[in-house]
């Protein structure tokens, strides 16, 4: 009987060792496989066939201040290049007296894990007639920005970001060009010219394509947005920011509008 019990015990130990070795119910020394995040699978691209659109208009409720006149006496070339009096482009209002231009509208959050190809085409900012053109624009992270001096005078372009690398480059010869990229999203990066103090511009840098700048009709469109719930932000250099939530279904178009007051009641913290 004693030999029989020893034999049974030996067989039981061997079977247990075999089960553990095959992973059946025992601890494993393999690390757990990472689980995919909830929502959009990582690395997924937007299906434009089912995407929708958010559009709208930005307006101002009330009379805006007059744009400051620009005095170019410090550089005779700038005077010669401009036949008409020049004013800052801070407030661009349409003929209806309420549509607001130079407003940067973008998706702040809600995009999840979608990925987007980096554009290879260059964005452009031109120093022409001693002004920056455009005054407000948007680019993608790592998208090349071509900076041009179209004037027969010295310019320098001085970018003053908070999250990206600052640069300050002189262009003393007409026709000079340089290329720069920003590698981090940032709203907004101001540009200035240290030679001509009246020259300024702003660029919004995003890691997705959902942004627009209003013209003097105040209109914007954010195309090819997948279904989801988003925070849409409108930014103006003096009037601050406003945001709205919008839920978009597949192939759906939603209209949202922003109205600014002449005196900003919001802060630019986006």
Secondary structure as GFF3:
##gff-version 3
##sequence-region A 1 270
A	DSSP	alpha_helix	2	21	.	.	.	ID=ss1
A	DSSP	beta_strand	52	61	.	.	.	ID=ss2
A	DSSP	beta_strand	69	70	.	.	.	ID=ss3
A	DSSP	alpha_helix	76	81	.	.	.	ID=ss4
A	DSSP	beta_strand	86	87	.	.	.	ID=ss5
A	DSSP	beta_strand	92	93	.	.	.	ID=ss6
A	DSSP	beta_strand	100	101	.	.	.	ID=ss7
A	DSSP	beta_strand	104	109	.	.	.	ID=ss8
A	DSSP	beta_strand	123	128	.	.	.	ID=ss9
A	DSSP	beta_strand	131	133	.	.	.	ID=ss10
A	DSSP	beta_strand	136	140	.	.	.	ID=ss11
A	DSSP	beta_strand	145	149	.	.	.	ID=ss12
A	DSSP	beta_strand	155	160	.	.	.	ID=ss13
A	DSSP	beta_strand	167	171	.	.	.	ID=ss14
A	DSSP	beta_strand	177	180	.	.	.	ID=ss15
A	DSSP	beta_strand	186	192	.	.	.	ID=ss16
A	DSSP	beta_strand	200	206	.	.	.	ID=ss17
A	DSSP	beta_strand	211	213	.	.	.	ID=ss18
A	DSSP	beta_strand	219	225	.	.	.	ID=ss19
A	DSSP	beta_strand	228	236	.	.	.	ID=ss20
A	DSSP	beta_strand	240	248	.	.	.	ID=ss21
A	DSSP	beta_strand	253	261	.	.	.	ID=ss22
###
